[in-house]
Amino acid sequence: MNVYDSERMAEALGGQGYVSTNTPDDADMILLNTCHIREKAAEKIYSELGRYKGLKAEKPDLKIGVAGCVAQAEGAEIVRRQPMVDLVVGPQSYHKLPQMEARVQTGRRAIDTDFPEEDKFEHLTKRPKARRGPTAFLTVQEGCDKFCAFCVVPYTRGAEVSRPAEQILVEAAELVDRGVRELTLLGQNVNAYHGHADGLAGLIWKLSDIDGLERIRFTTSHPNDMDDALINAHRDCPKLMPYLHLPVQSGSDRILKAMNRKHTAAEYIDLINRIRDAKPDLLLSGDFIVGFPGETDADFEDTMTLVREVGYGQAYSFKYSARPGTPAAEREDVPADVADERLQRLQALLSDQQKAAQNAMVGRNTTVLFEKTGREAGQLVGKSEHLQAVHVVGNIDLIGTVQSVRITTAMTNSLEGELL
């Protein structure tokens, strides 16, 4: 979602005459888009700002802005710690960037971390019509009403809001006209989407009618919003790829209750079984937090048991990171060395499962959407139906097309194959 937001910010400033540069020394404005989901990500903004302090001293006219969720949560703190910052804008207000940019050009600071009533997507300028790569992100839903005890999203992104299906379909068709062949639908809780009468499944079916759009994905989901219609879409919609990211966070019912997840481990496993009955070849991804306040050895072993039972092709795992303002932030932490040891054990198990999923692809045929050239001459790189990176030797003209490939070699993070 931060990639999508950054693209839209660049477009909003494009109307003011800005074009992007990858070299800070050439910049008239440096705009840092930030994430607040974990402490390490939030603190990174201050080290980044420190890097540009000398450049700002050399170029007094350089404007520096901070956008995104850290801006939303810590706008005043950012300005206090780095007074050189000219602009602070939250994720729901970046459509106001042109007016804010005009203000900072007069020497005044511009700060906007409100949750405006108007739809920012209606106010954003239309995407430029230039050709683009074969894959794109498309935000369809923002915010979250789940209030998990560890999560800051409801406070930085606000309540769940869904974009109207008509608006999404227009944007999707424009992207396809510009060369996009695969869309990943985004939301903090994307399967809570209600901008179509039939929910996310209804939107997926409407998107599948767009000529030239060959693949659809969505992320990230909550187990409690995985309804029958969406499960059936995985079974019946040929353009919906057999990959699902469905976080569980813990395998312990006691910890799940403390996290305010509102489901049990058994309910999650039952849901996975129903999804796999509908789509047997689906590759499952998940999220896990270890060291959540109060987690015991027994709780952690429950997580390991769940992972062994489910079997993940890919997963993200983290030590618990207290976020200010969340219910869990005031609870006593698990000792750091204990959390470290648990994370290492969990990641070793998840790594073994990922390797097994990779190895299972050898000898199989799959389709690959080629996105770019590889490091070696004549090499193409793309994604399989299951979101695995695939390398083949082929003609550059195949970029942007979906081709059948036989997998010949499995590596930790990618596959090699040959065109059929």
Secondary structure, 3 states (H helix, E strand, C coil): CHHHHHHHHHHHHHCCCCCCCCCHHHCCEEEEEECCCCHHHHHHHHHHHHHCHHHHHHCCCCEEEEEEHHHHHHHHHHHHHCCCCCEEECCCCHHHHHHHHHHHCCCCCEEECCCCCCCHHHHCCCCCCCCCCCEEEEECEECCCCCCCCCCHHHHCCCCEECCHHHHHHHHHHHHHCCCCEEEEECCCHHHCCCCCCHHHHHHHHHCCCCCCCEEEEECCCHHHCCHHHHHHHHHCCCECCEEECCCECCCHHHHHHCCCCCCHHHHHHHHHHHHHHCCCCEEEEEEEECCCCCCHHHHHHHHHHHHHHCCCEEEEEECCCCCCCHHHHCCCCCHHHHHHHHHHHHHHHHHHHHHHHHCCCCCEEEEEEEEECCCCCEEEEEECCCCEEEEECCHHHCCCEEEEEEEEECCCEEEEEEC
